[in-house]
Amino acid sequence: MLDKRMSAADVVAQLQDGMRIGIGGWATRRKPMALVREIVRSDLKDLTLVAGYGGPEIGMLCAAGKVKKLIFAFATLDHFPLEPHFRNARQAGSIEVWELDEGMFHWGLRAAAMKLPFLPTRAGIGTDIITQPGFKMVRSPFEDGEELVAMPAIRLDVALIHAHRSDERGNILTLSNDPLFDELYVRAAEKTFVSVEKIVPTAQLDMARNARFNLVERPLITGVVEAPYGAHPTSAAPDYEIDLKHVKAYVDSAASDDAWNAYRTGYLDGDEEAYLASVGGAVTIAALPKPVY
């Protein structure tokens, strides 16, 4: 039986400087933050980060000096509209950016997932987005002859996503009503690593109701990491909600270099066990109230 269980450190050991890494989830929902924190602790650098529907993973990796280029559509913490460390990096010009319309980003991922070089779209026409390098126009071969944007495939070396459950063989279960775009990240990538709240026997995956069992075929999953509360401070509902108190502490860390260094020392420099203890532990996280949007 193929056993795909591994640690977060095992995952990071398979990453290399300069890789193009896609991170799933949506803003403050189901981000693989335990894996992101492990990258922060590593010596990795010069990454191209593909996080179109971005949240704290963007800012955290920018603040840690891991990002050379960012491919994105937005970067938000929902209750805090603009991700603050992303703002700092963008305004300082310390990262390269390829900014896309949300529809264009979706189409780029989908093209890569379908193993196509591009997909045609009307998104971006009439905007400055398509004046950036990397775009070409194509004309419909049919009678209409419409000119469209050729959105290039956004291929990934590695995808990182967070799910609720898996078995040891890489069958992935999400309990959220919305699977987000995680499937496309997986299909667009050469390798995929998944952090999960719990690794369980396969039979328990079959028993779950209203769940998305086997989000993608298990041969597409390279490794699974059991990381309880591994999406914190983002939500992994219904298991737990967003930790707005900690998100506020993270936002405040963008005020200065000293504030970031204090946040990093207090929350990131230890292992995941130390991190969870520093934010109140399992009981506190499990009791987080559902936020009002």
Buried (B, 14 or more C-beta within 10 A) or exposed (E): EEEBBBBBEEBBEEBEEEBBBBBBBBBBBBBBBBBBBBBBBBEBEEBBBBBBBBBBBBBBBBBBBBBBBBBBBBBBBBBBEEBBBBBBBBEEEEBEBBBBBEBBBBBBBBBBBEEEEBBBBEBBEEEEBBEEEEBEEBEEEEEEEEEBBBBBBBBBBBBBBBBBBBBBBBBBBBBBEEBBBBBBBBBBBEBBBBBBBBBBEBEEBEEBEEBBBBBBEBEBBBBBBBBBBBBBBBBBBEBBBBBBEBBBBBBBBBEEEEBBEBBBEBBBEBEBEEBBEEBBEEEBBEEBEEBEE
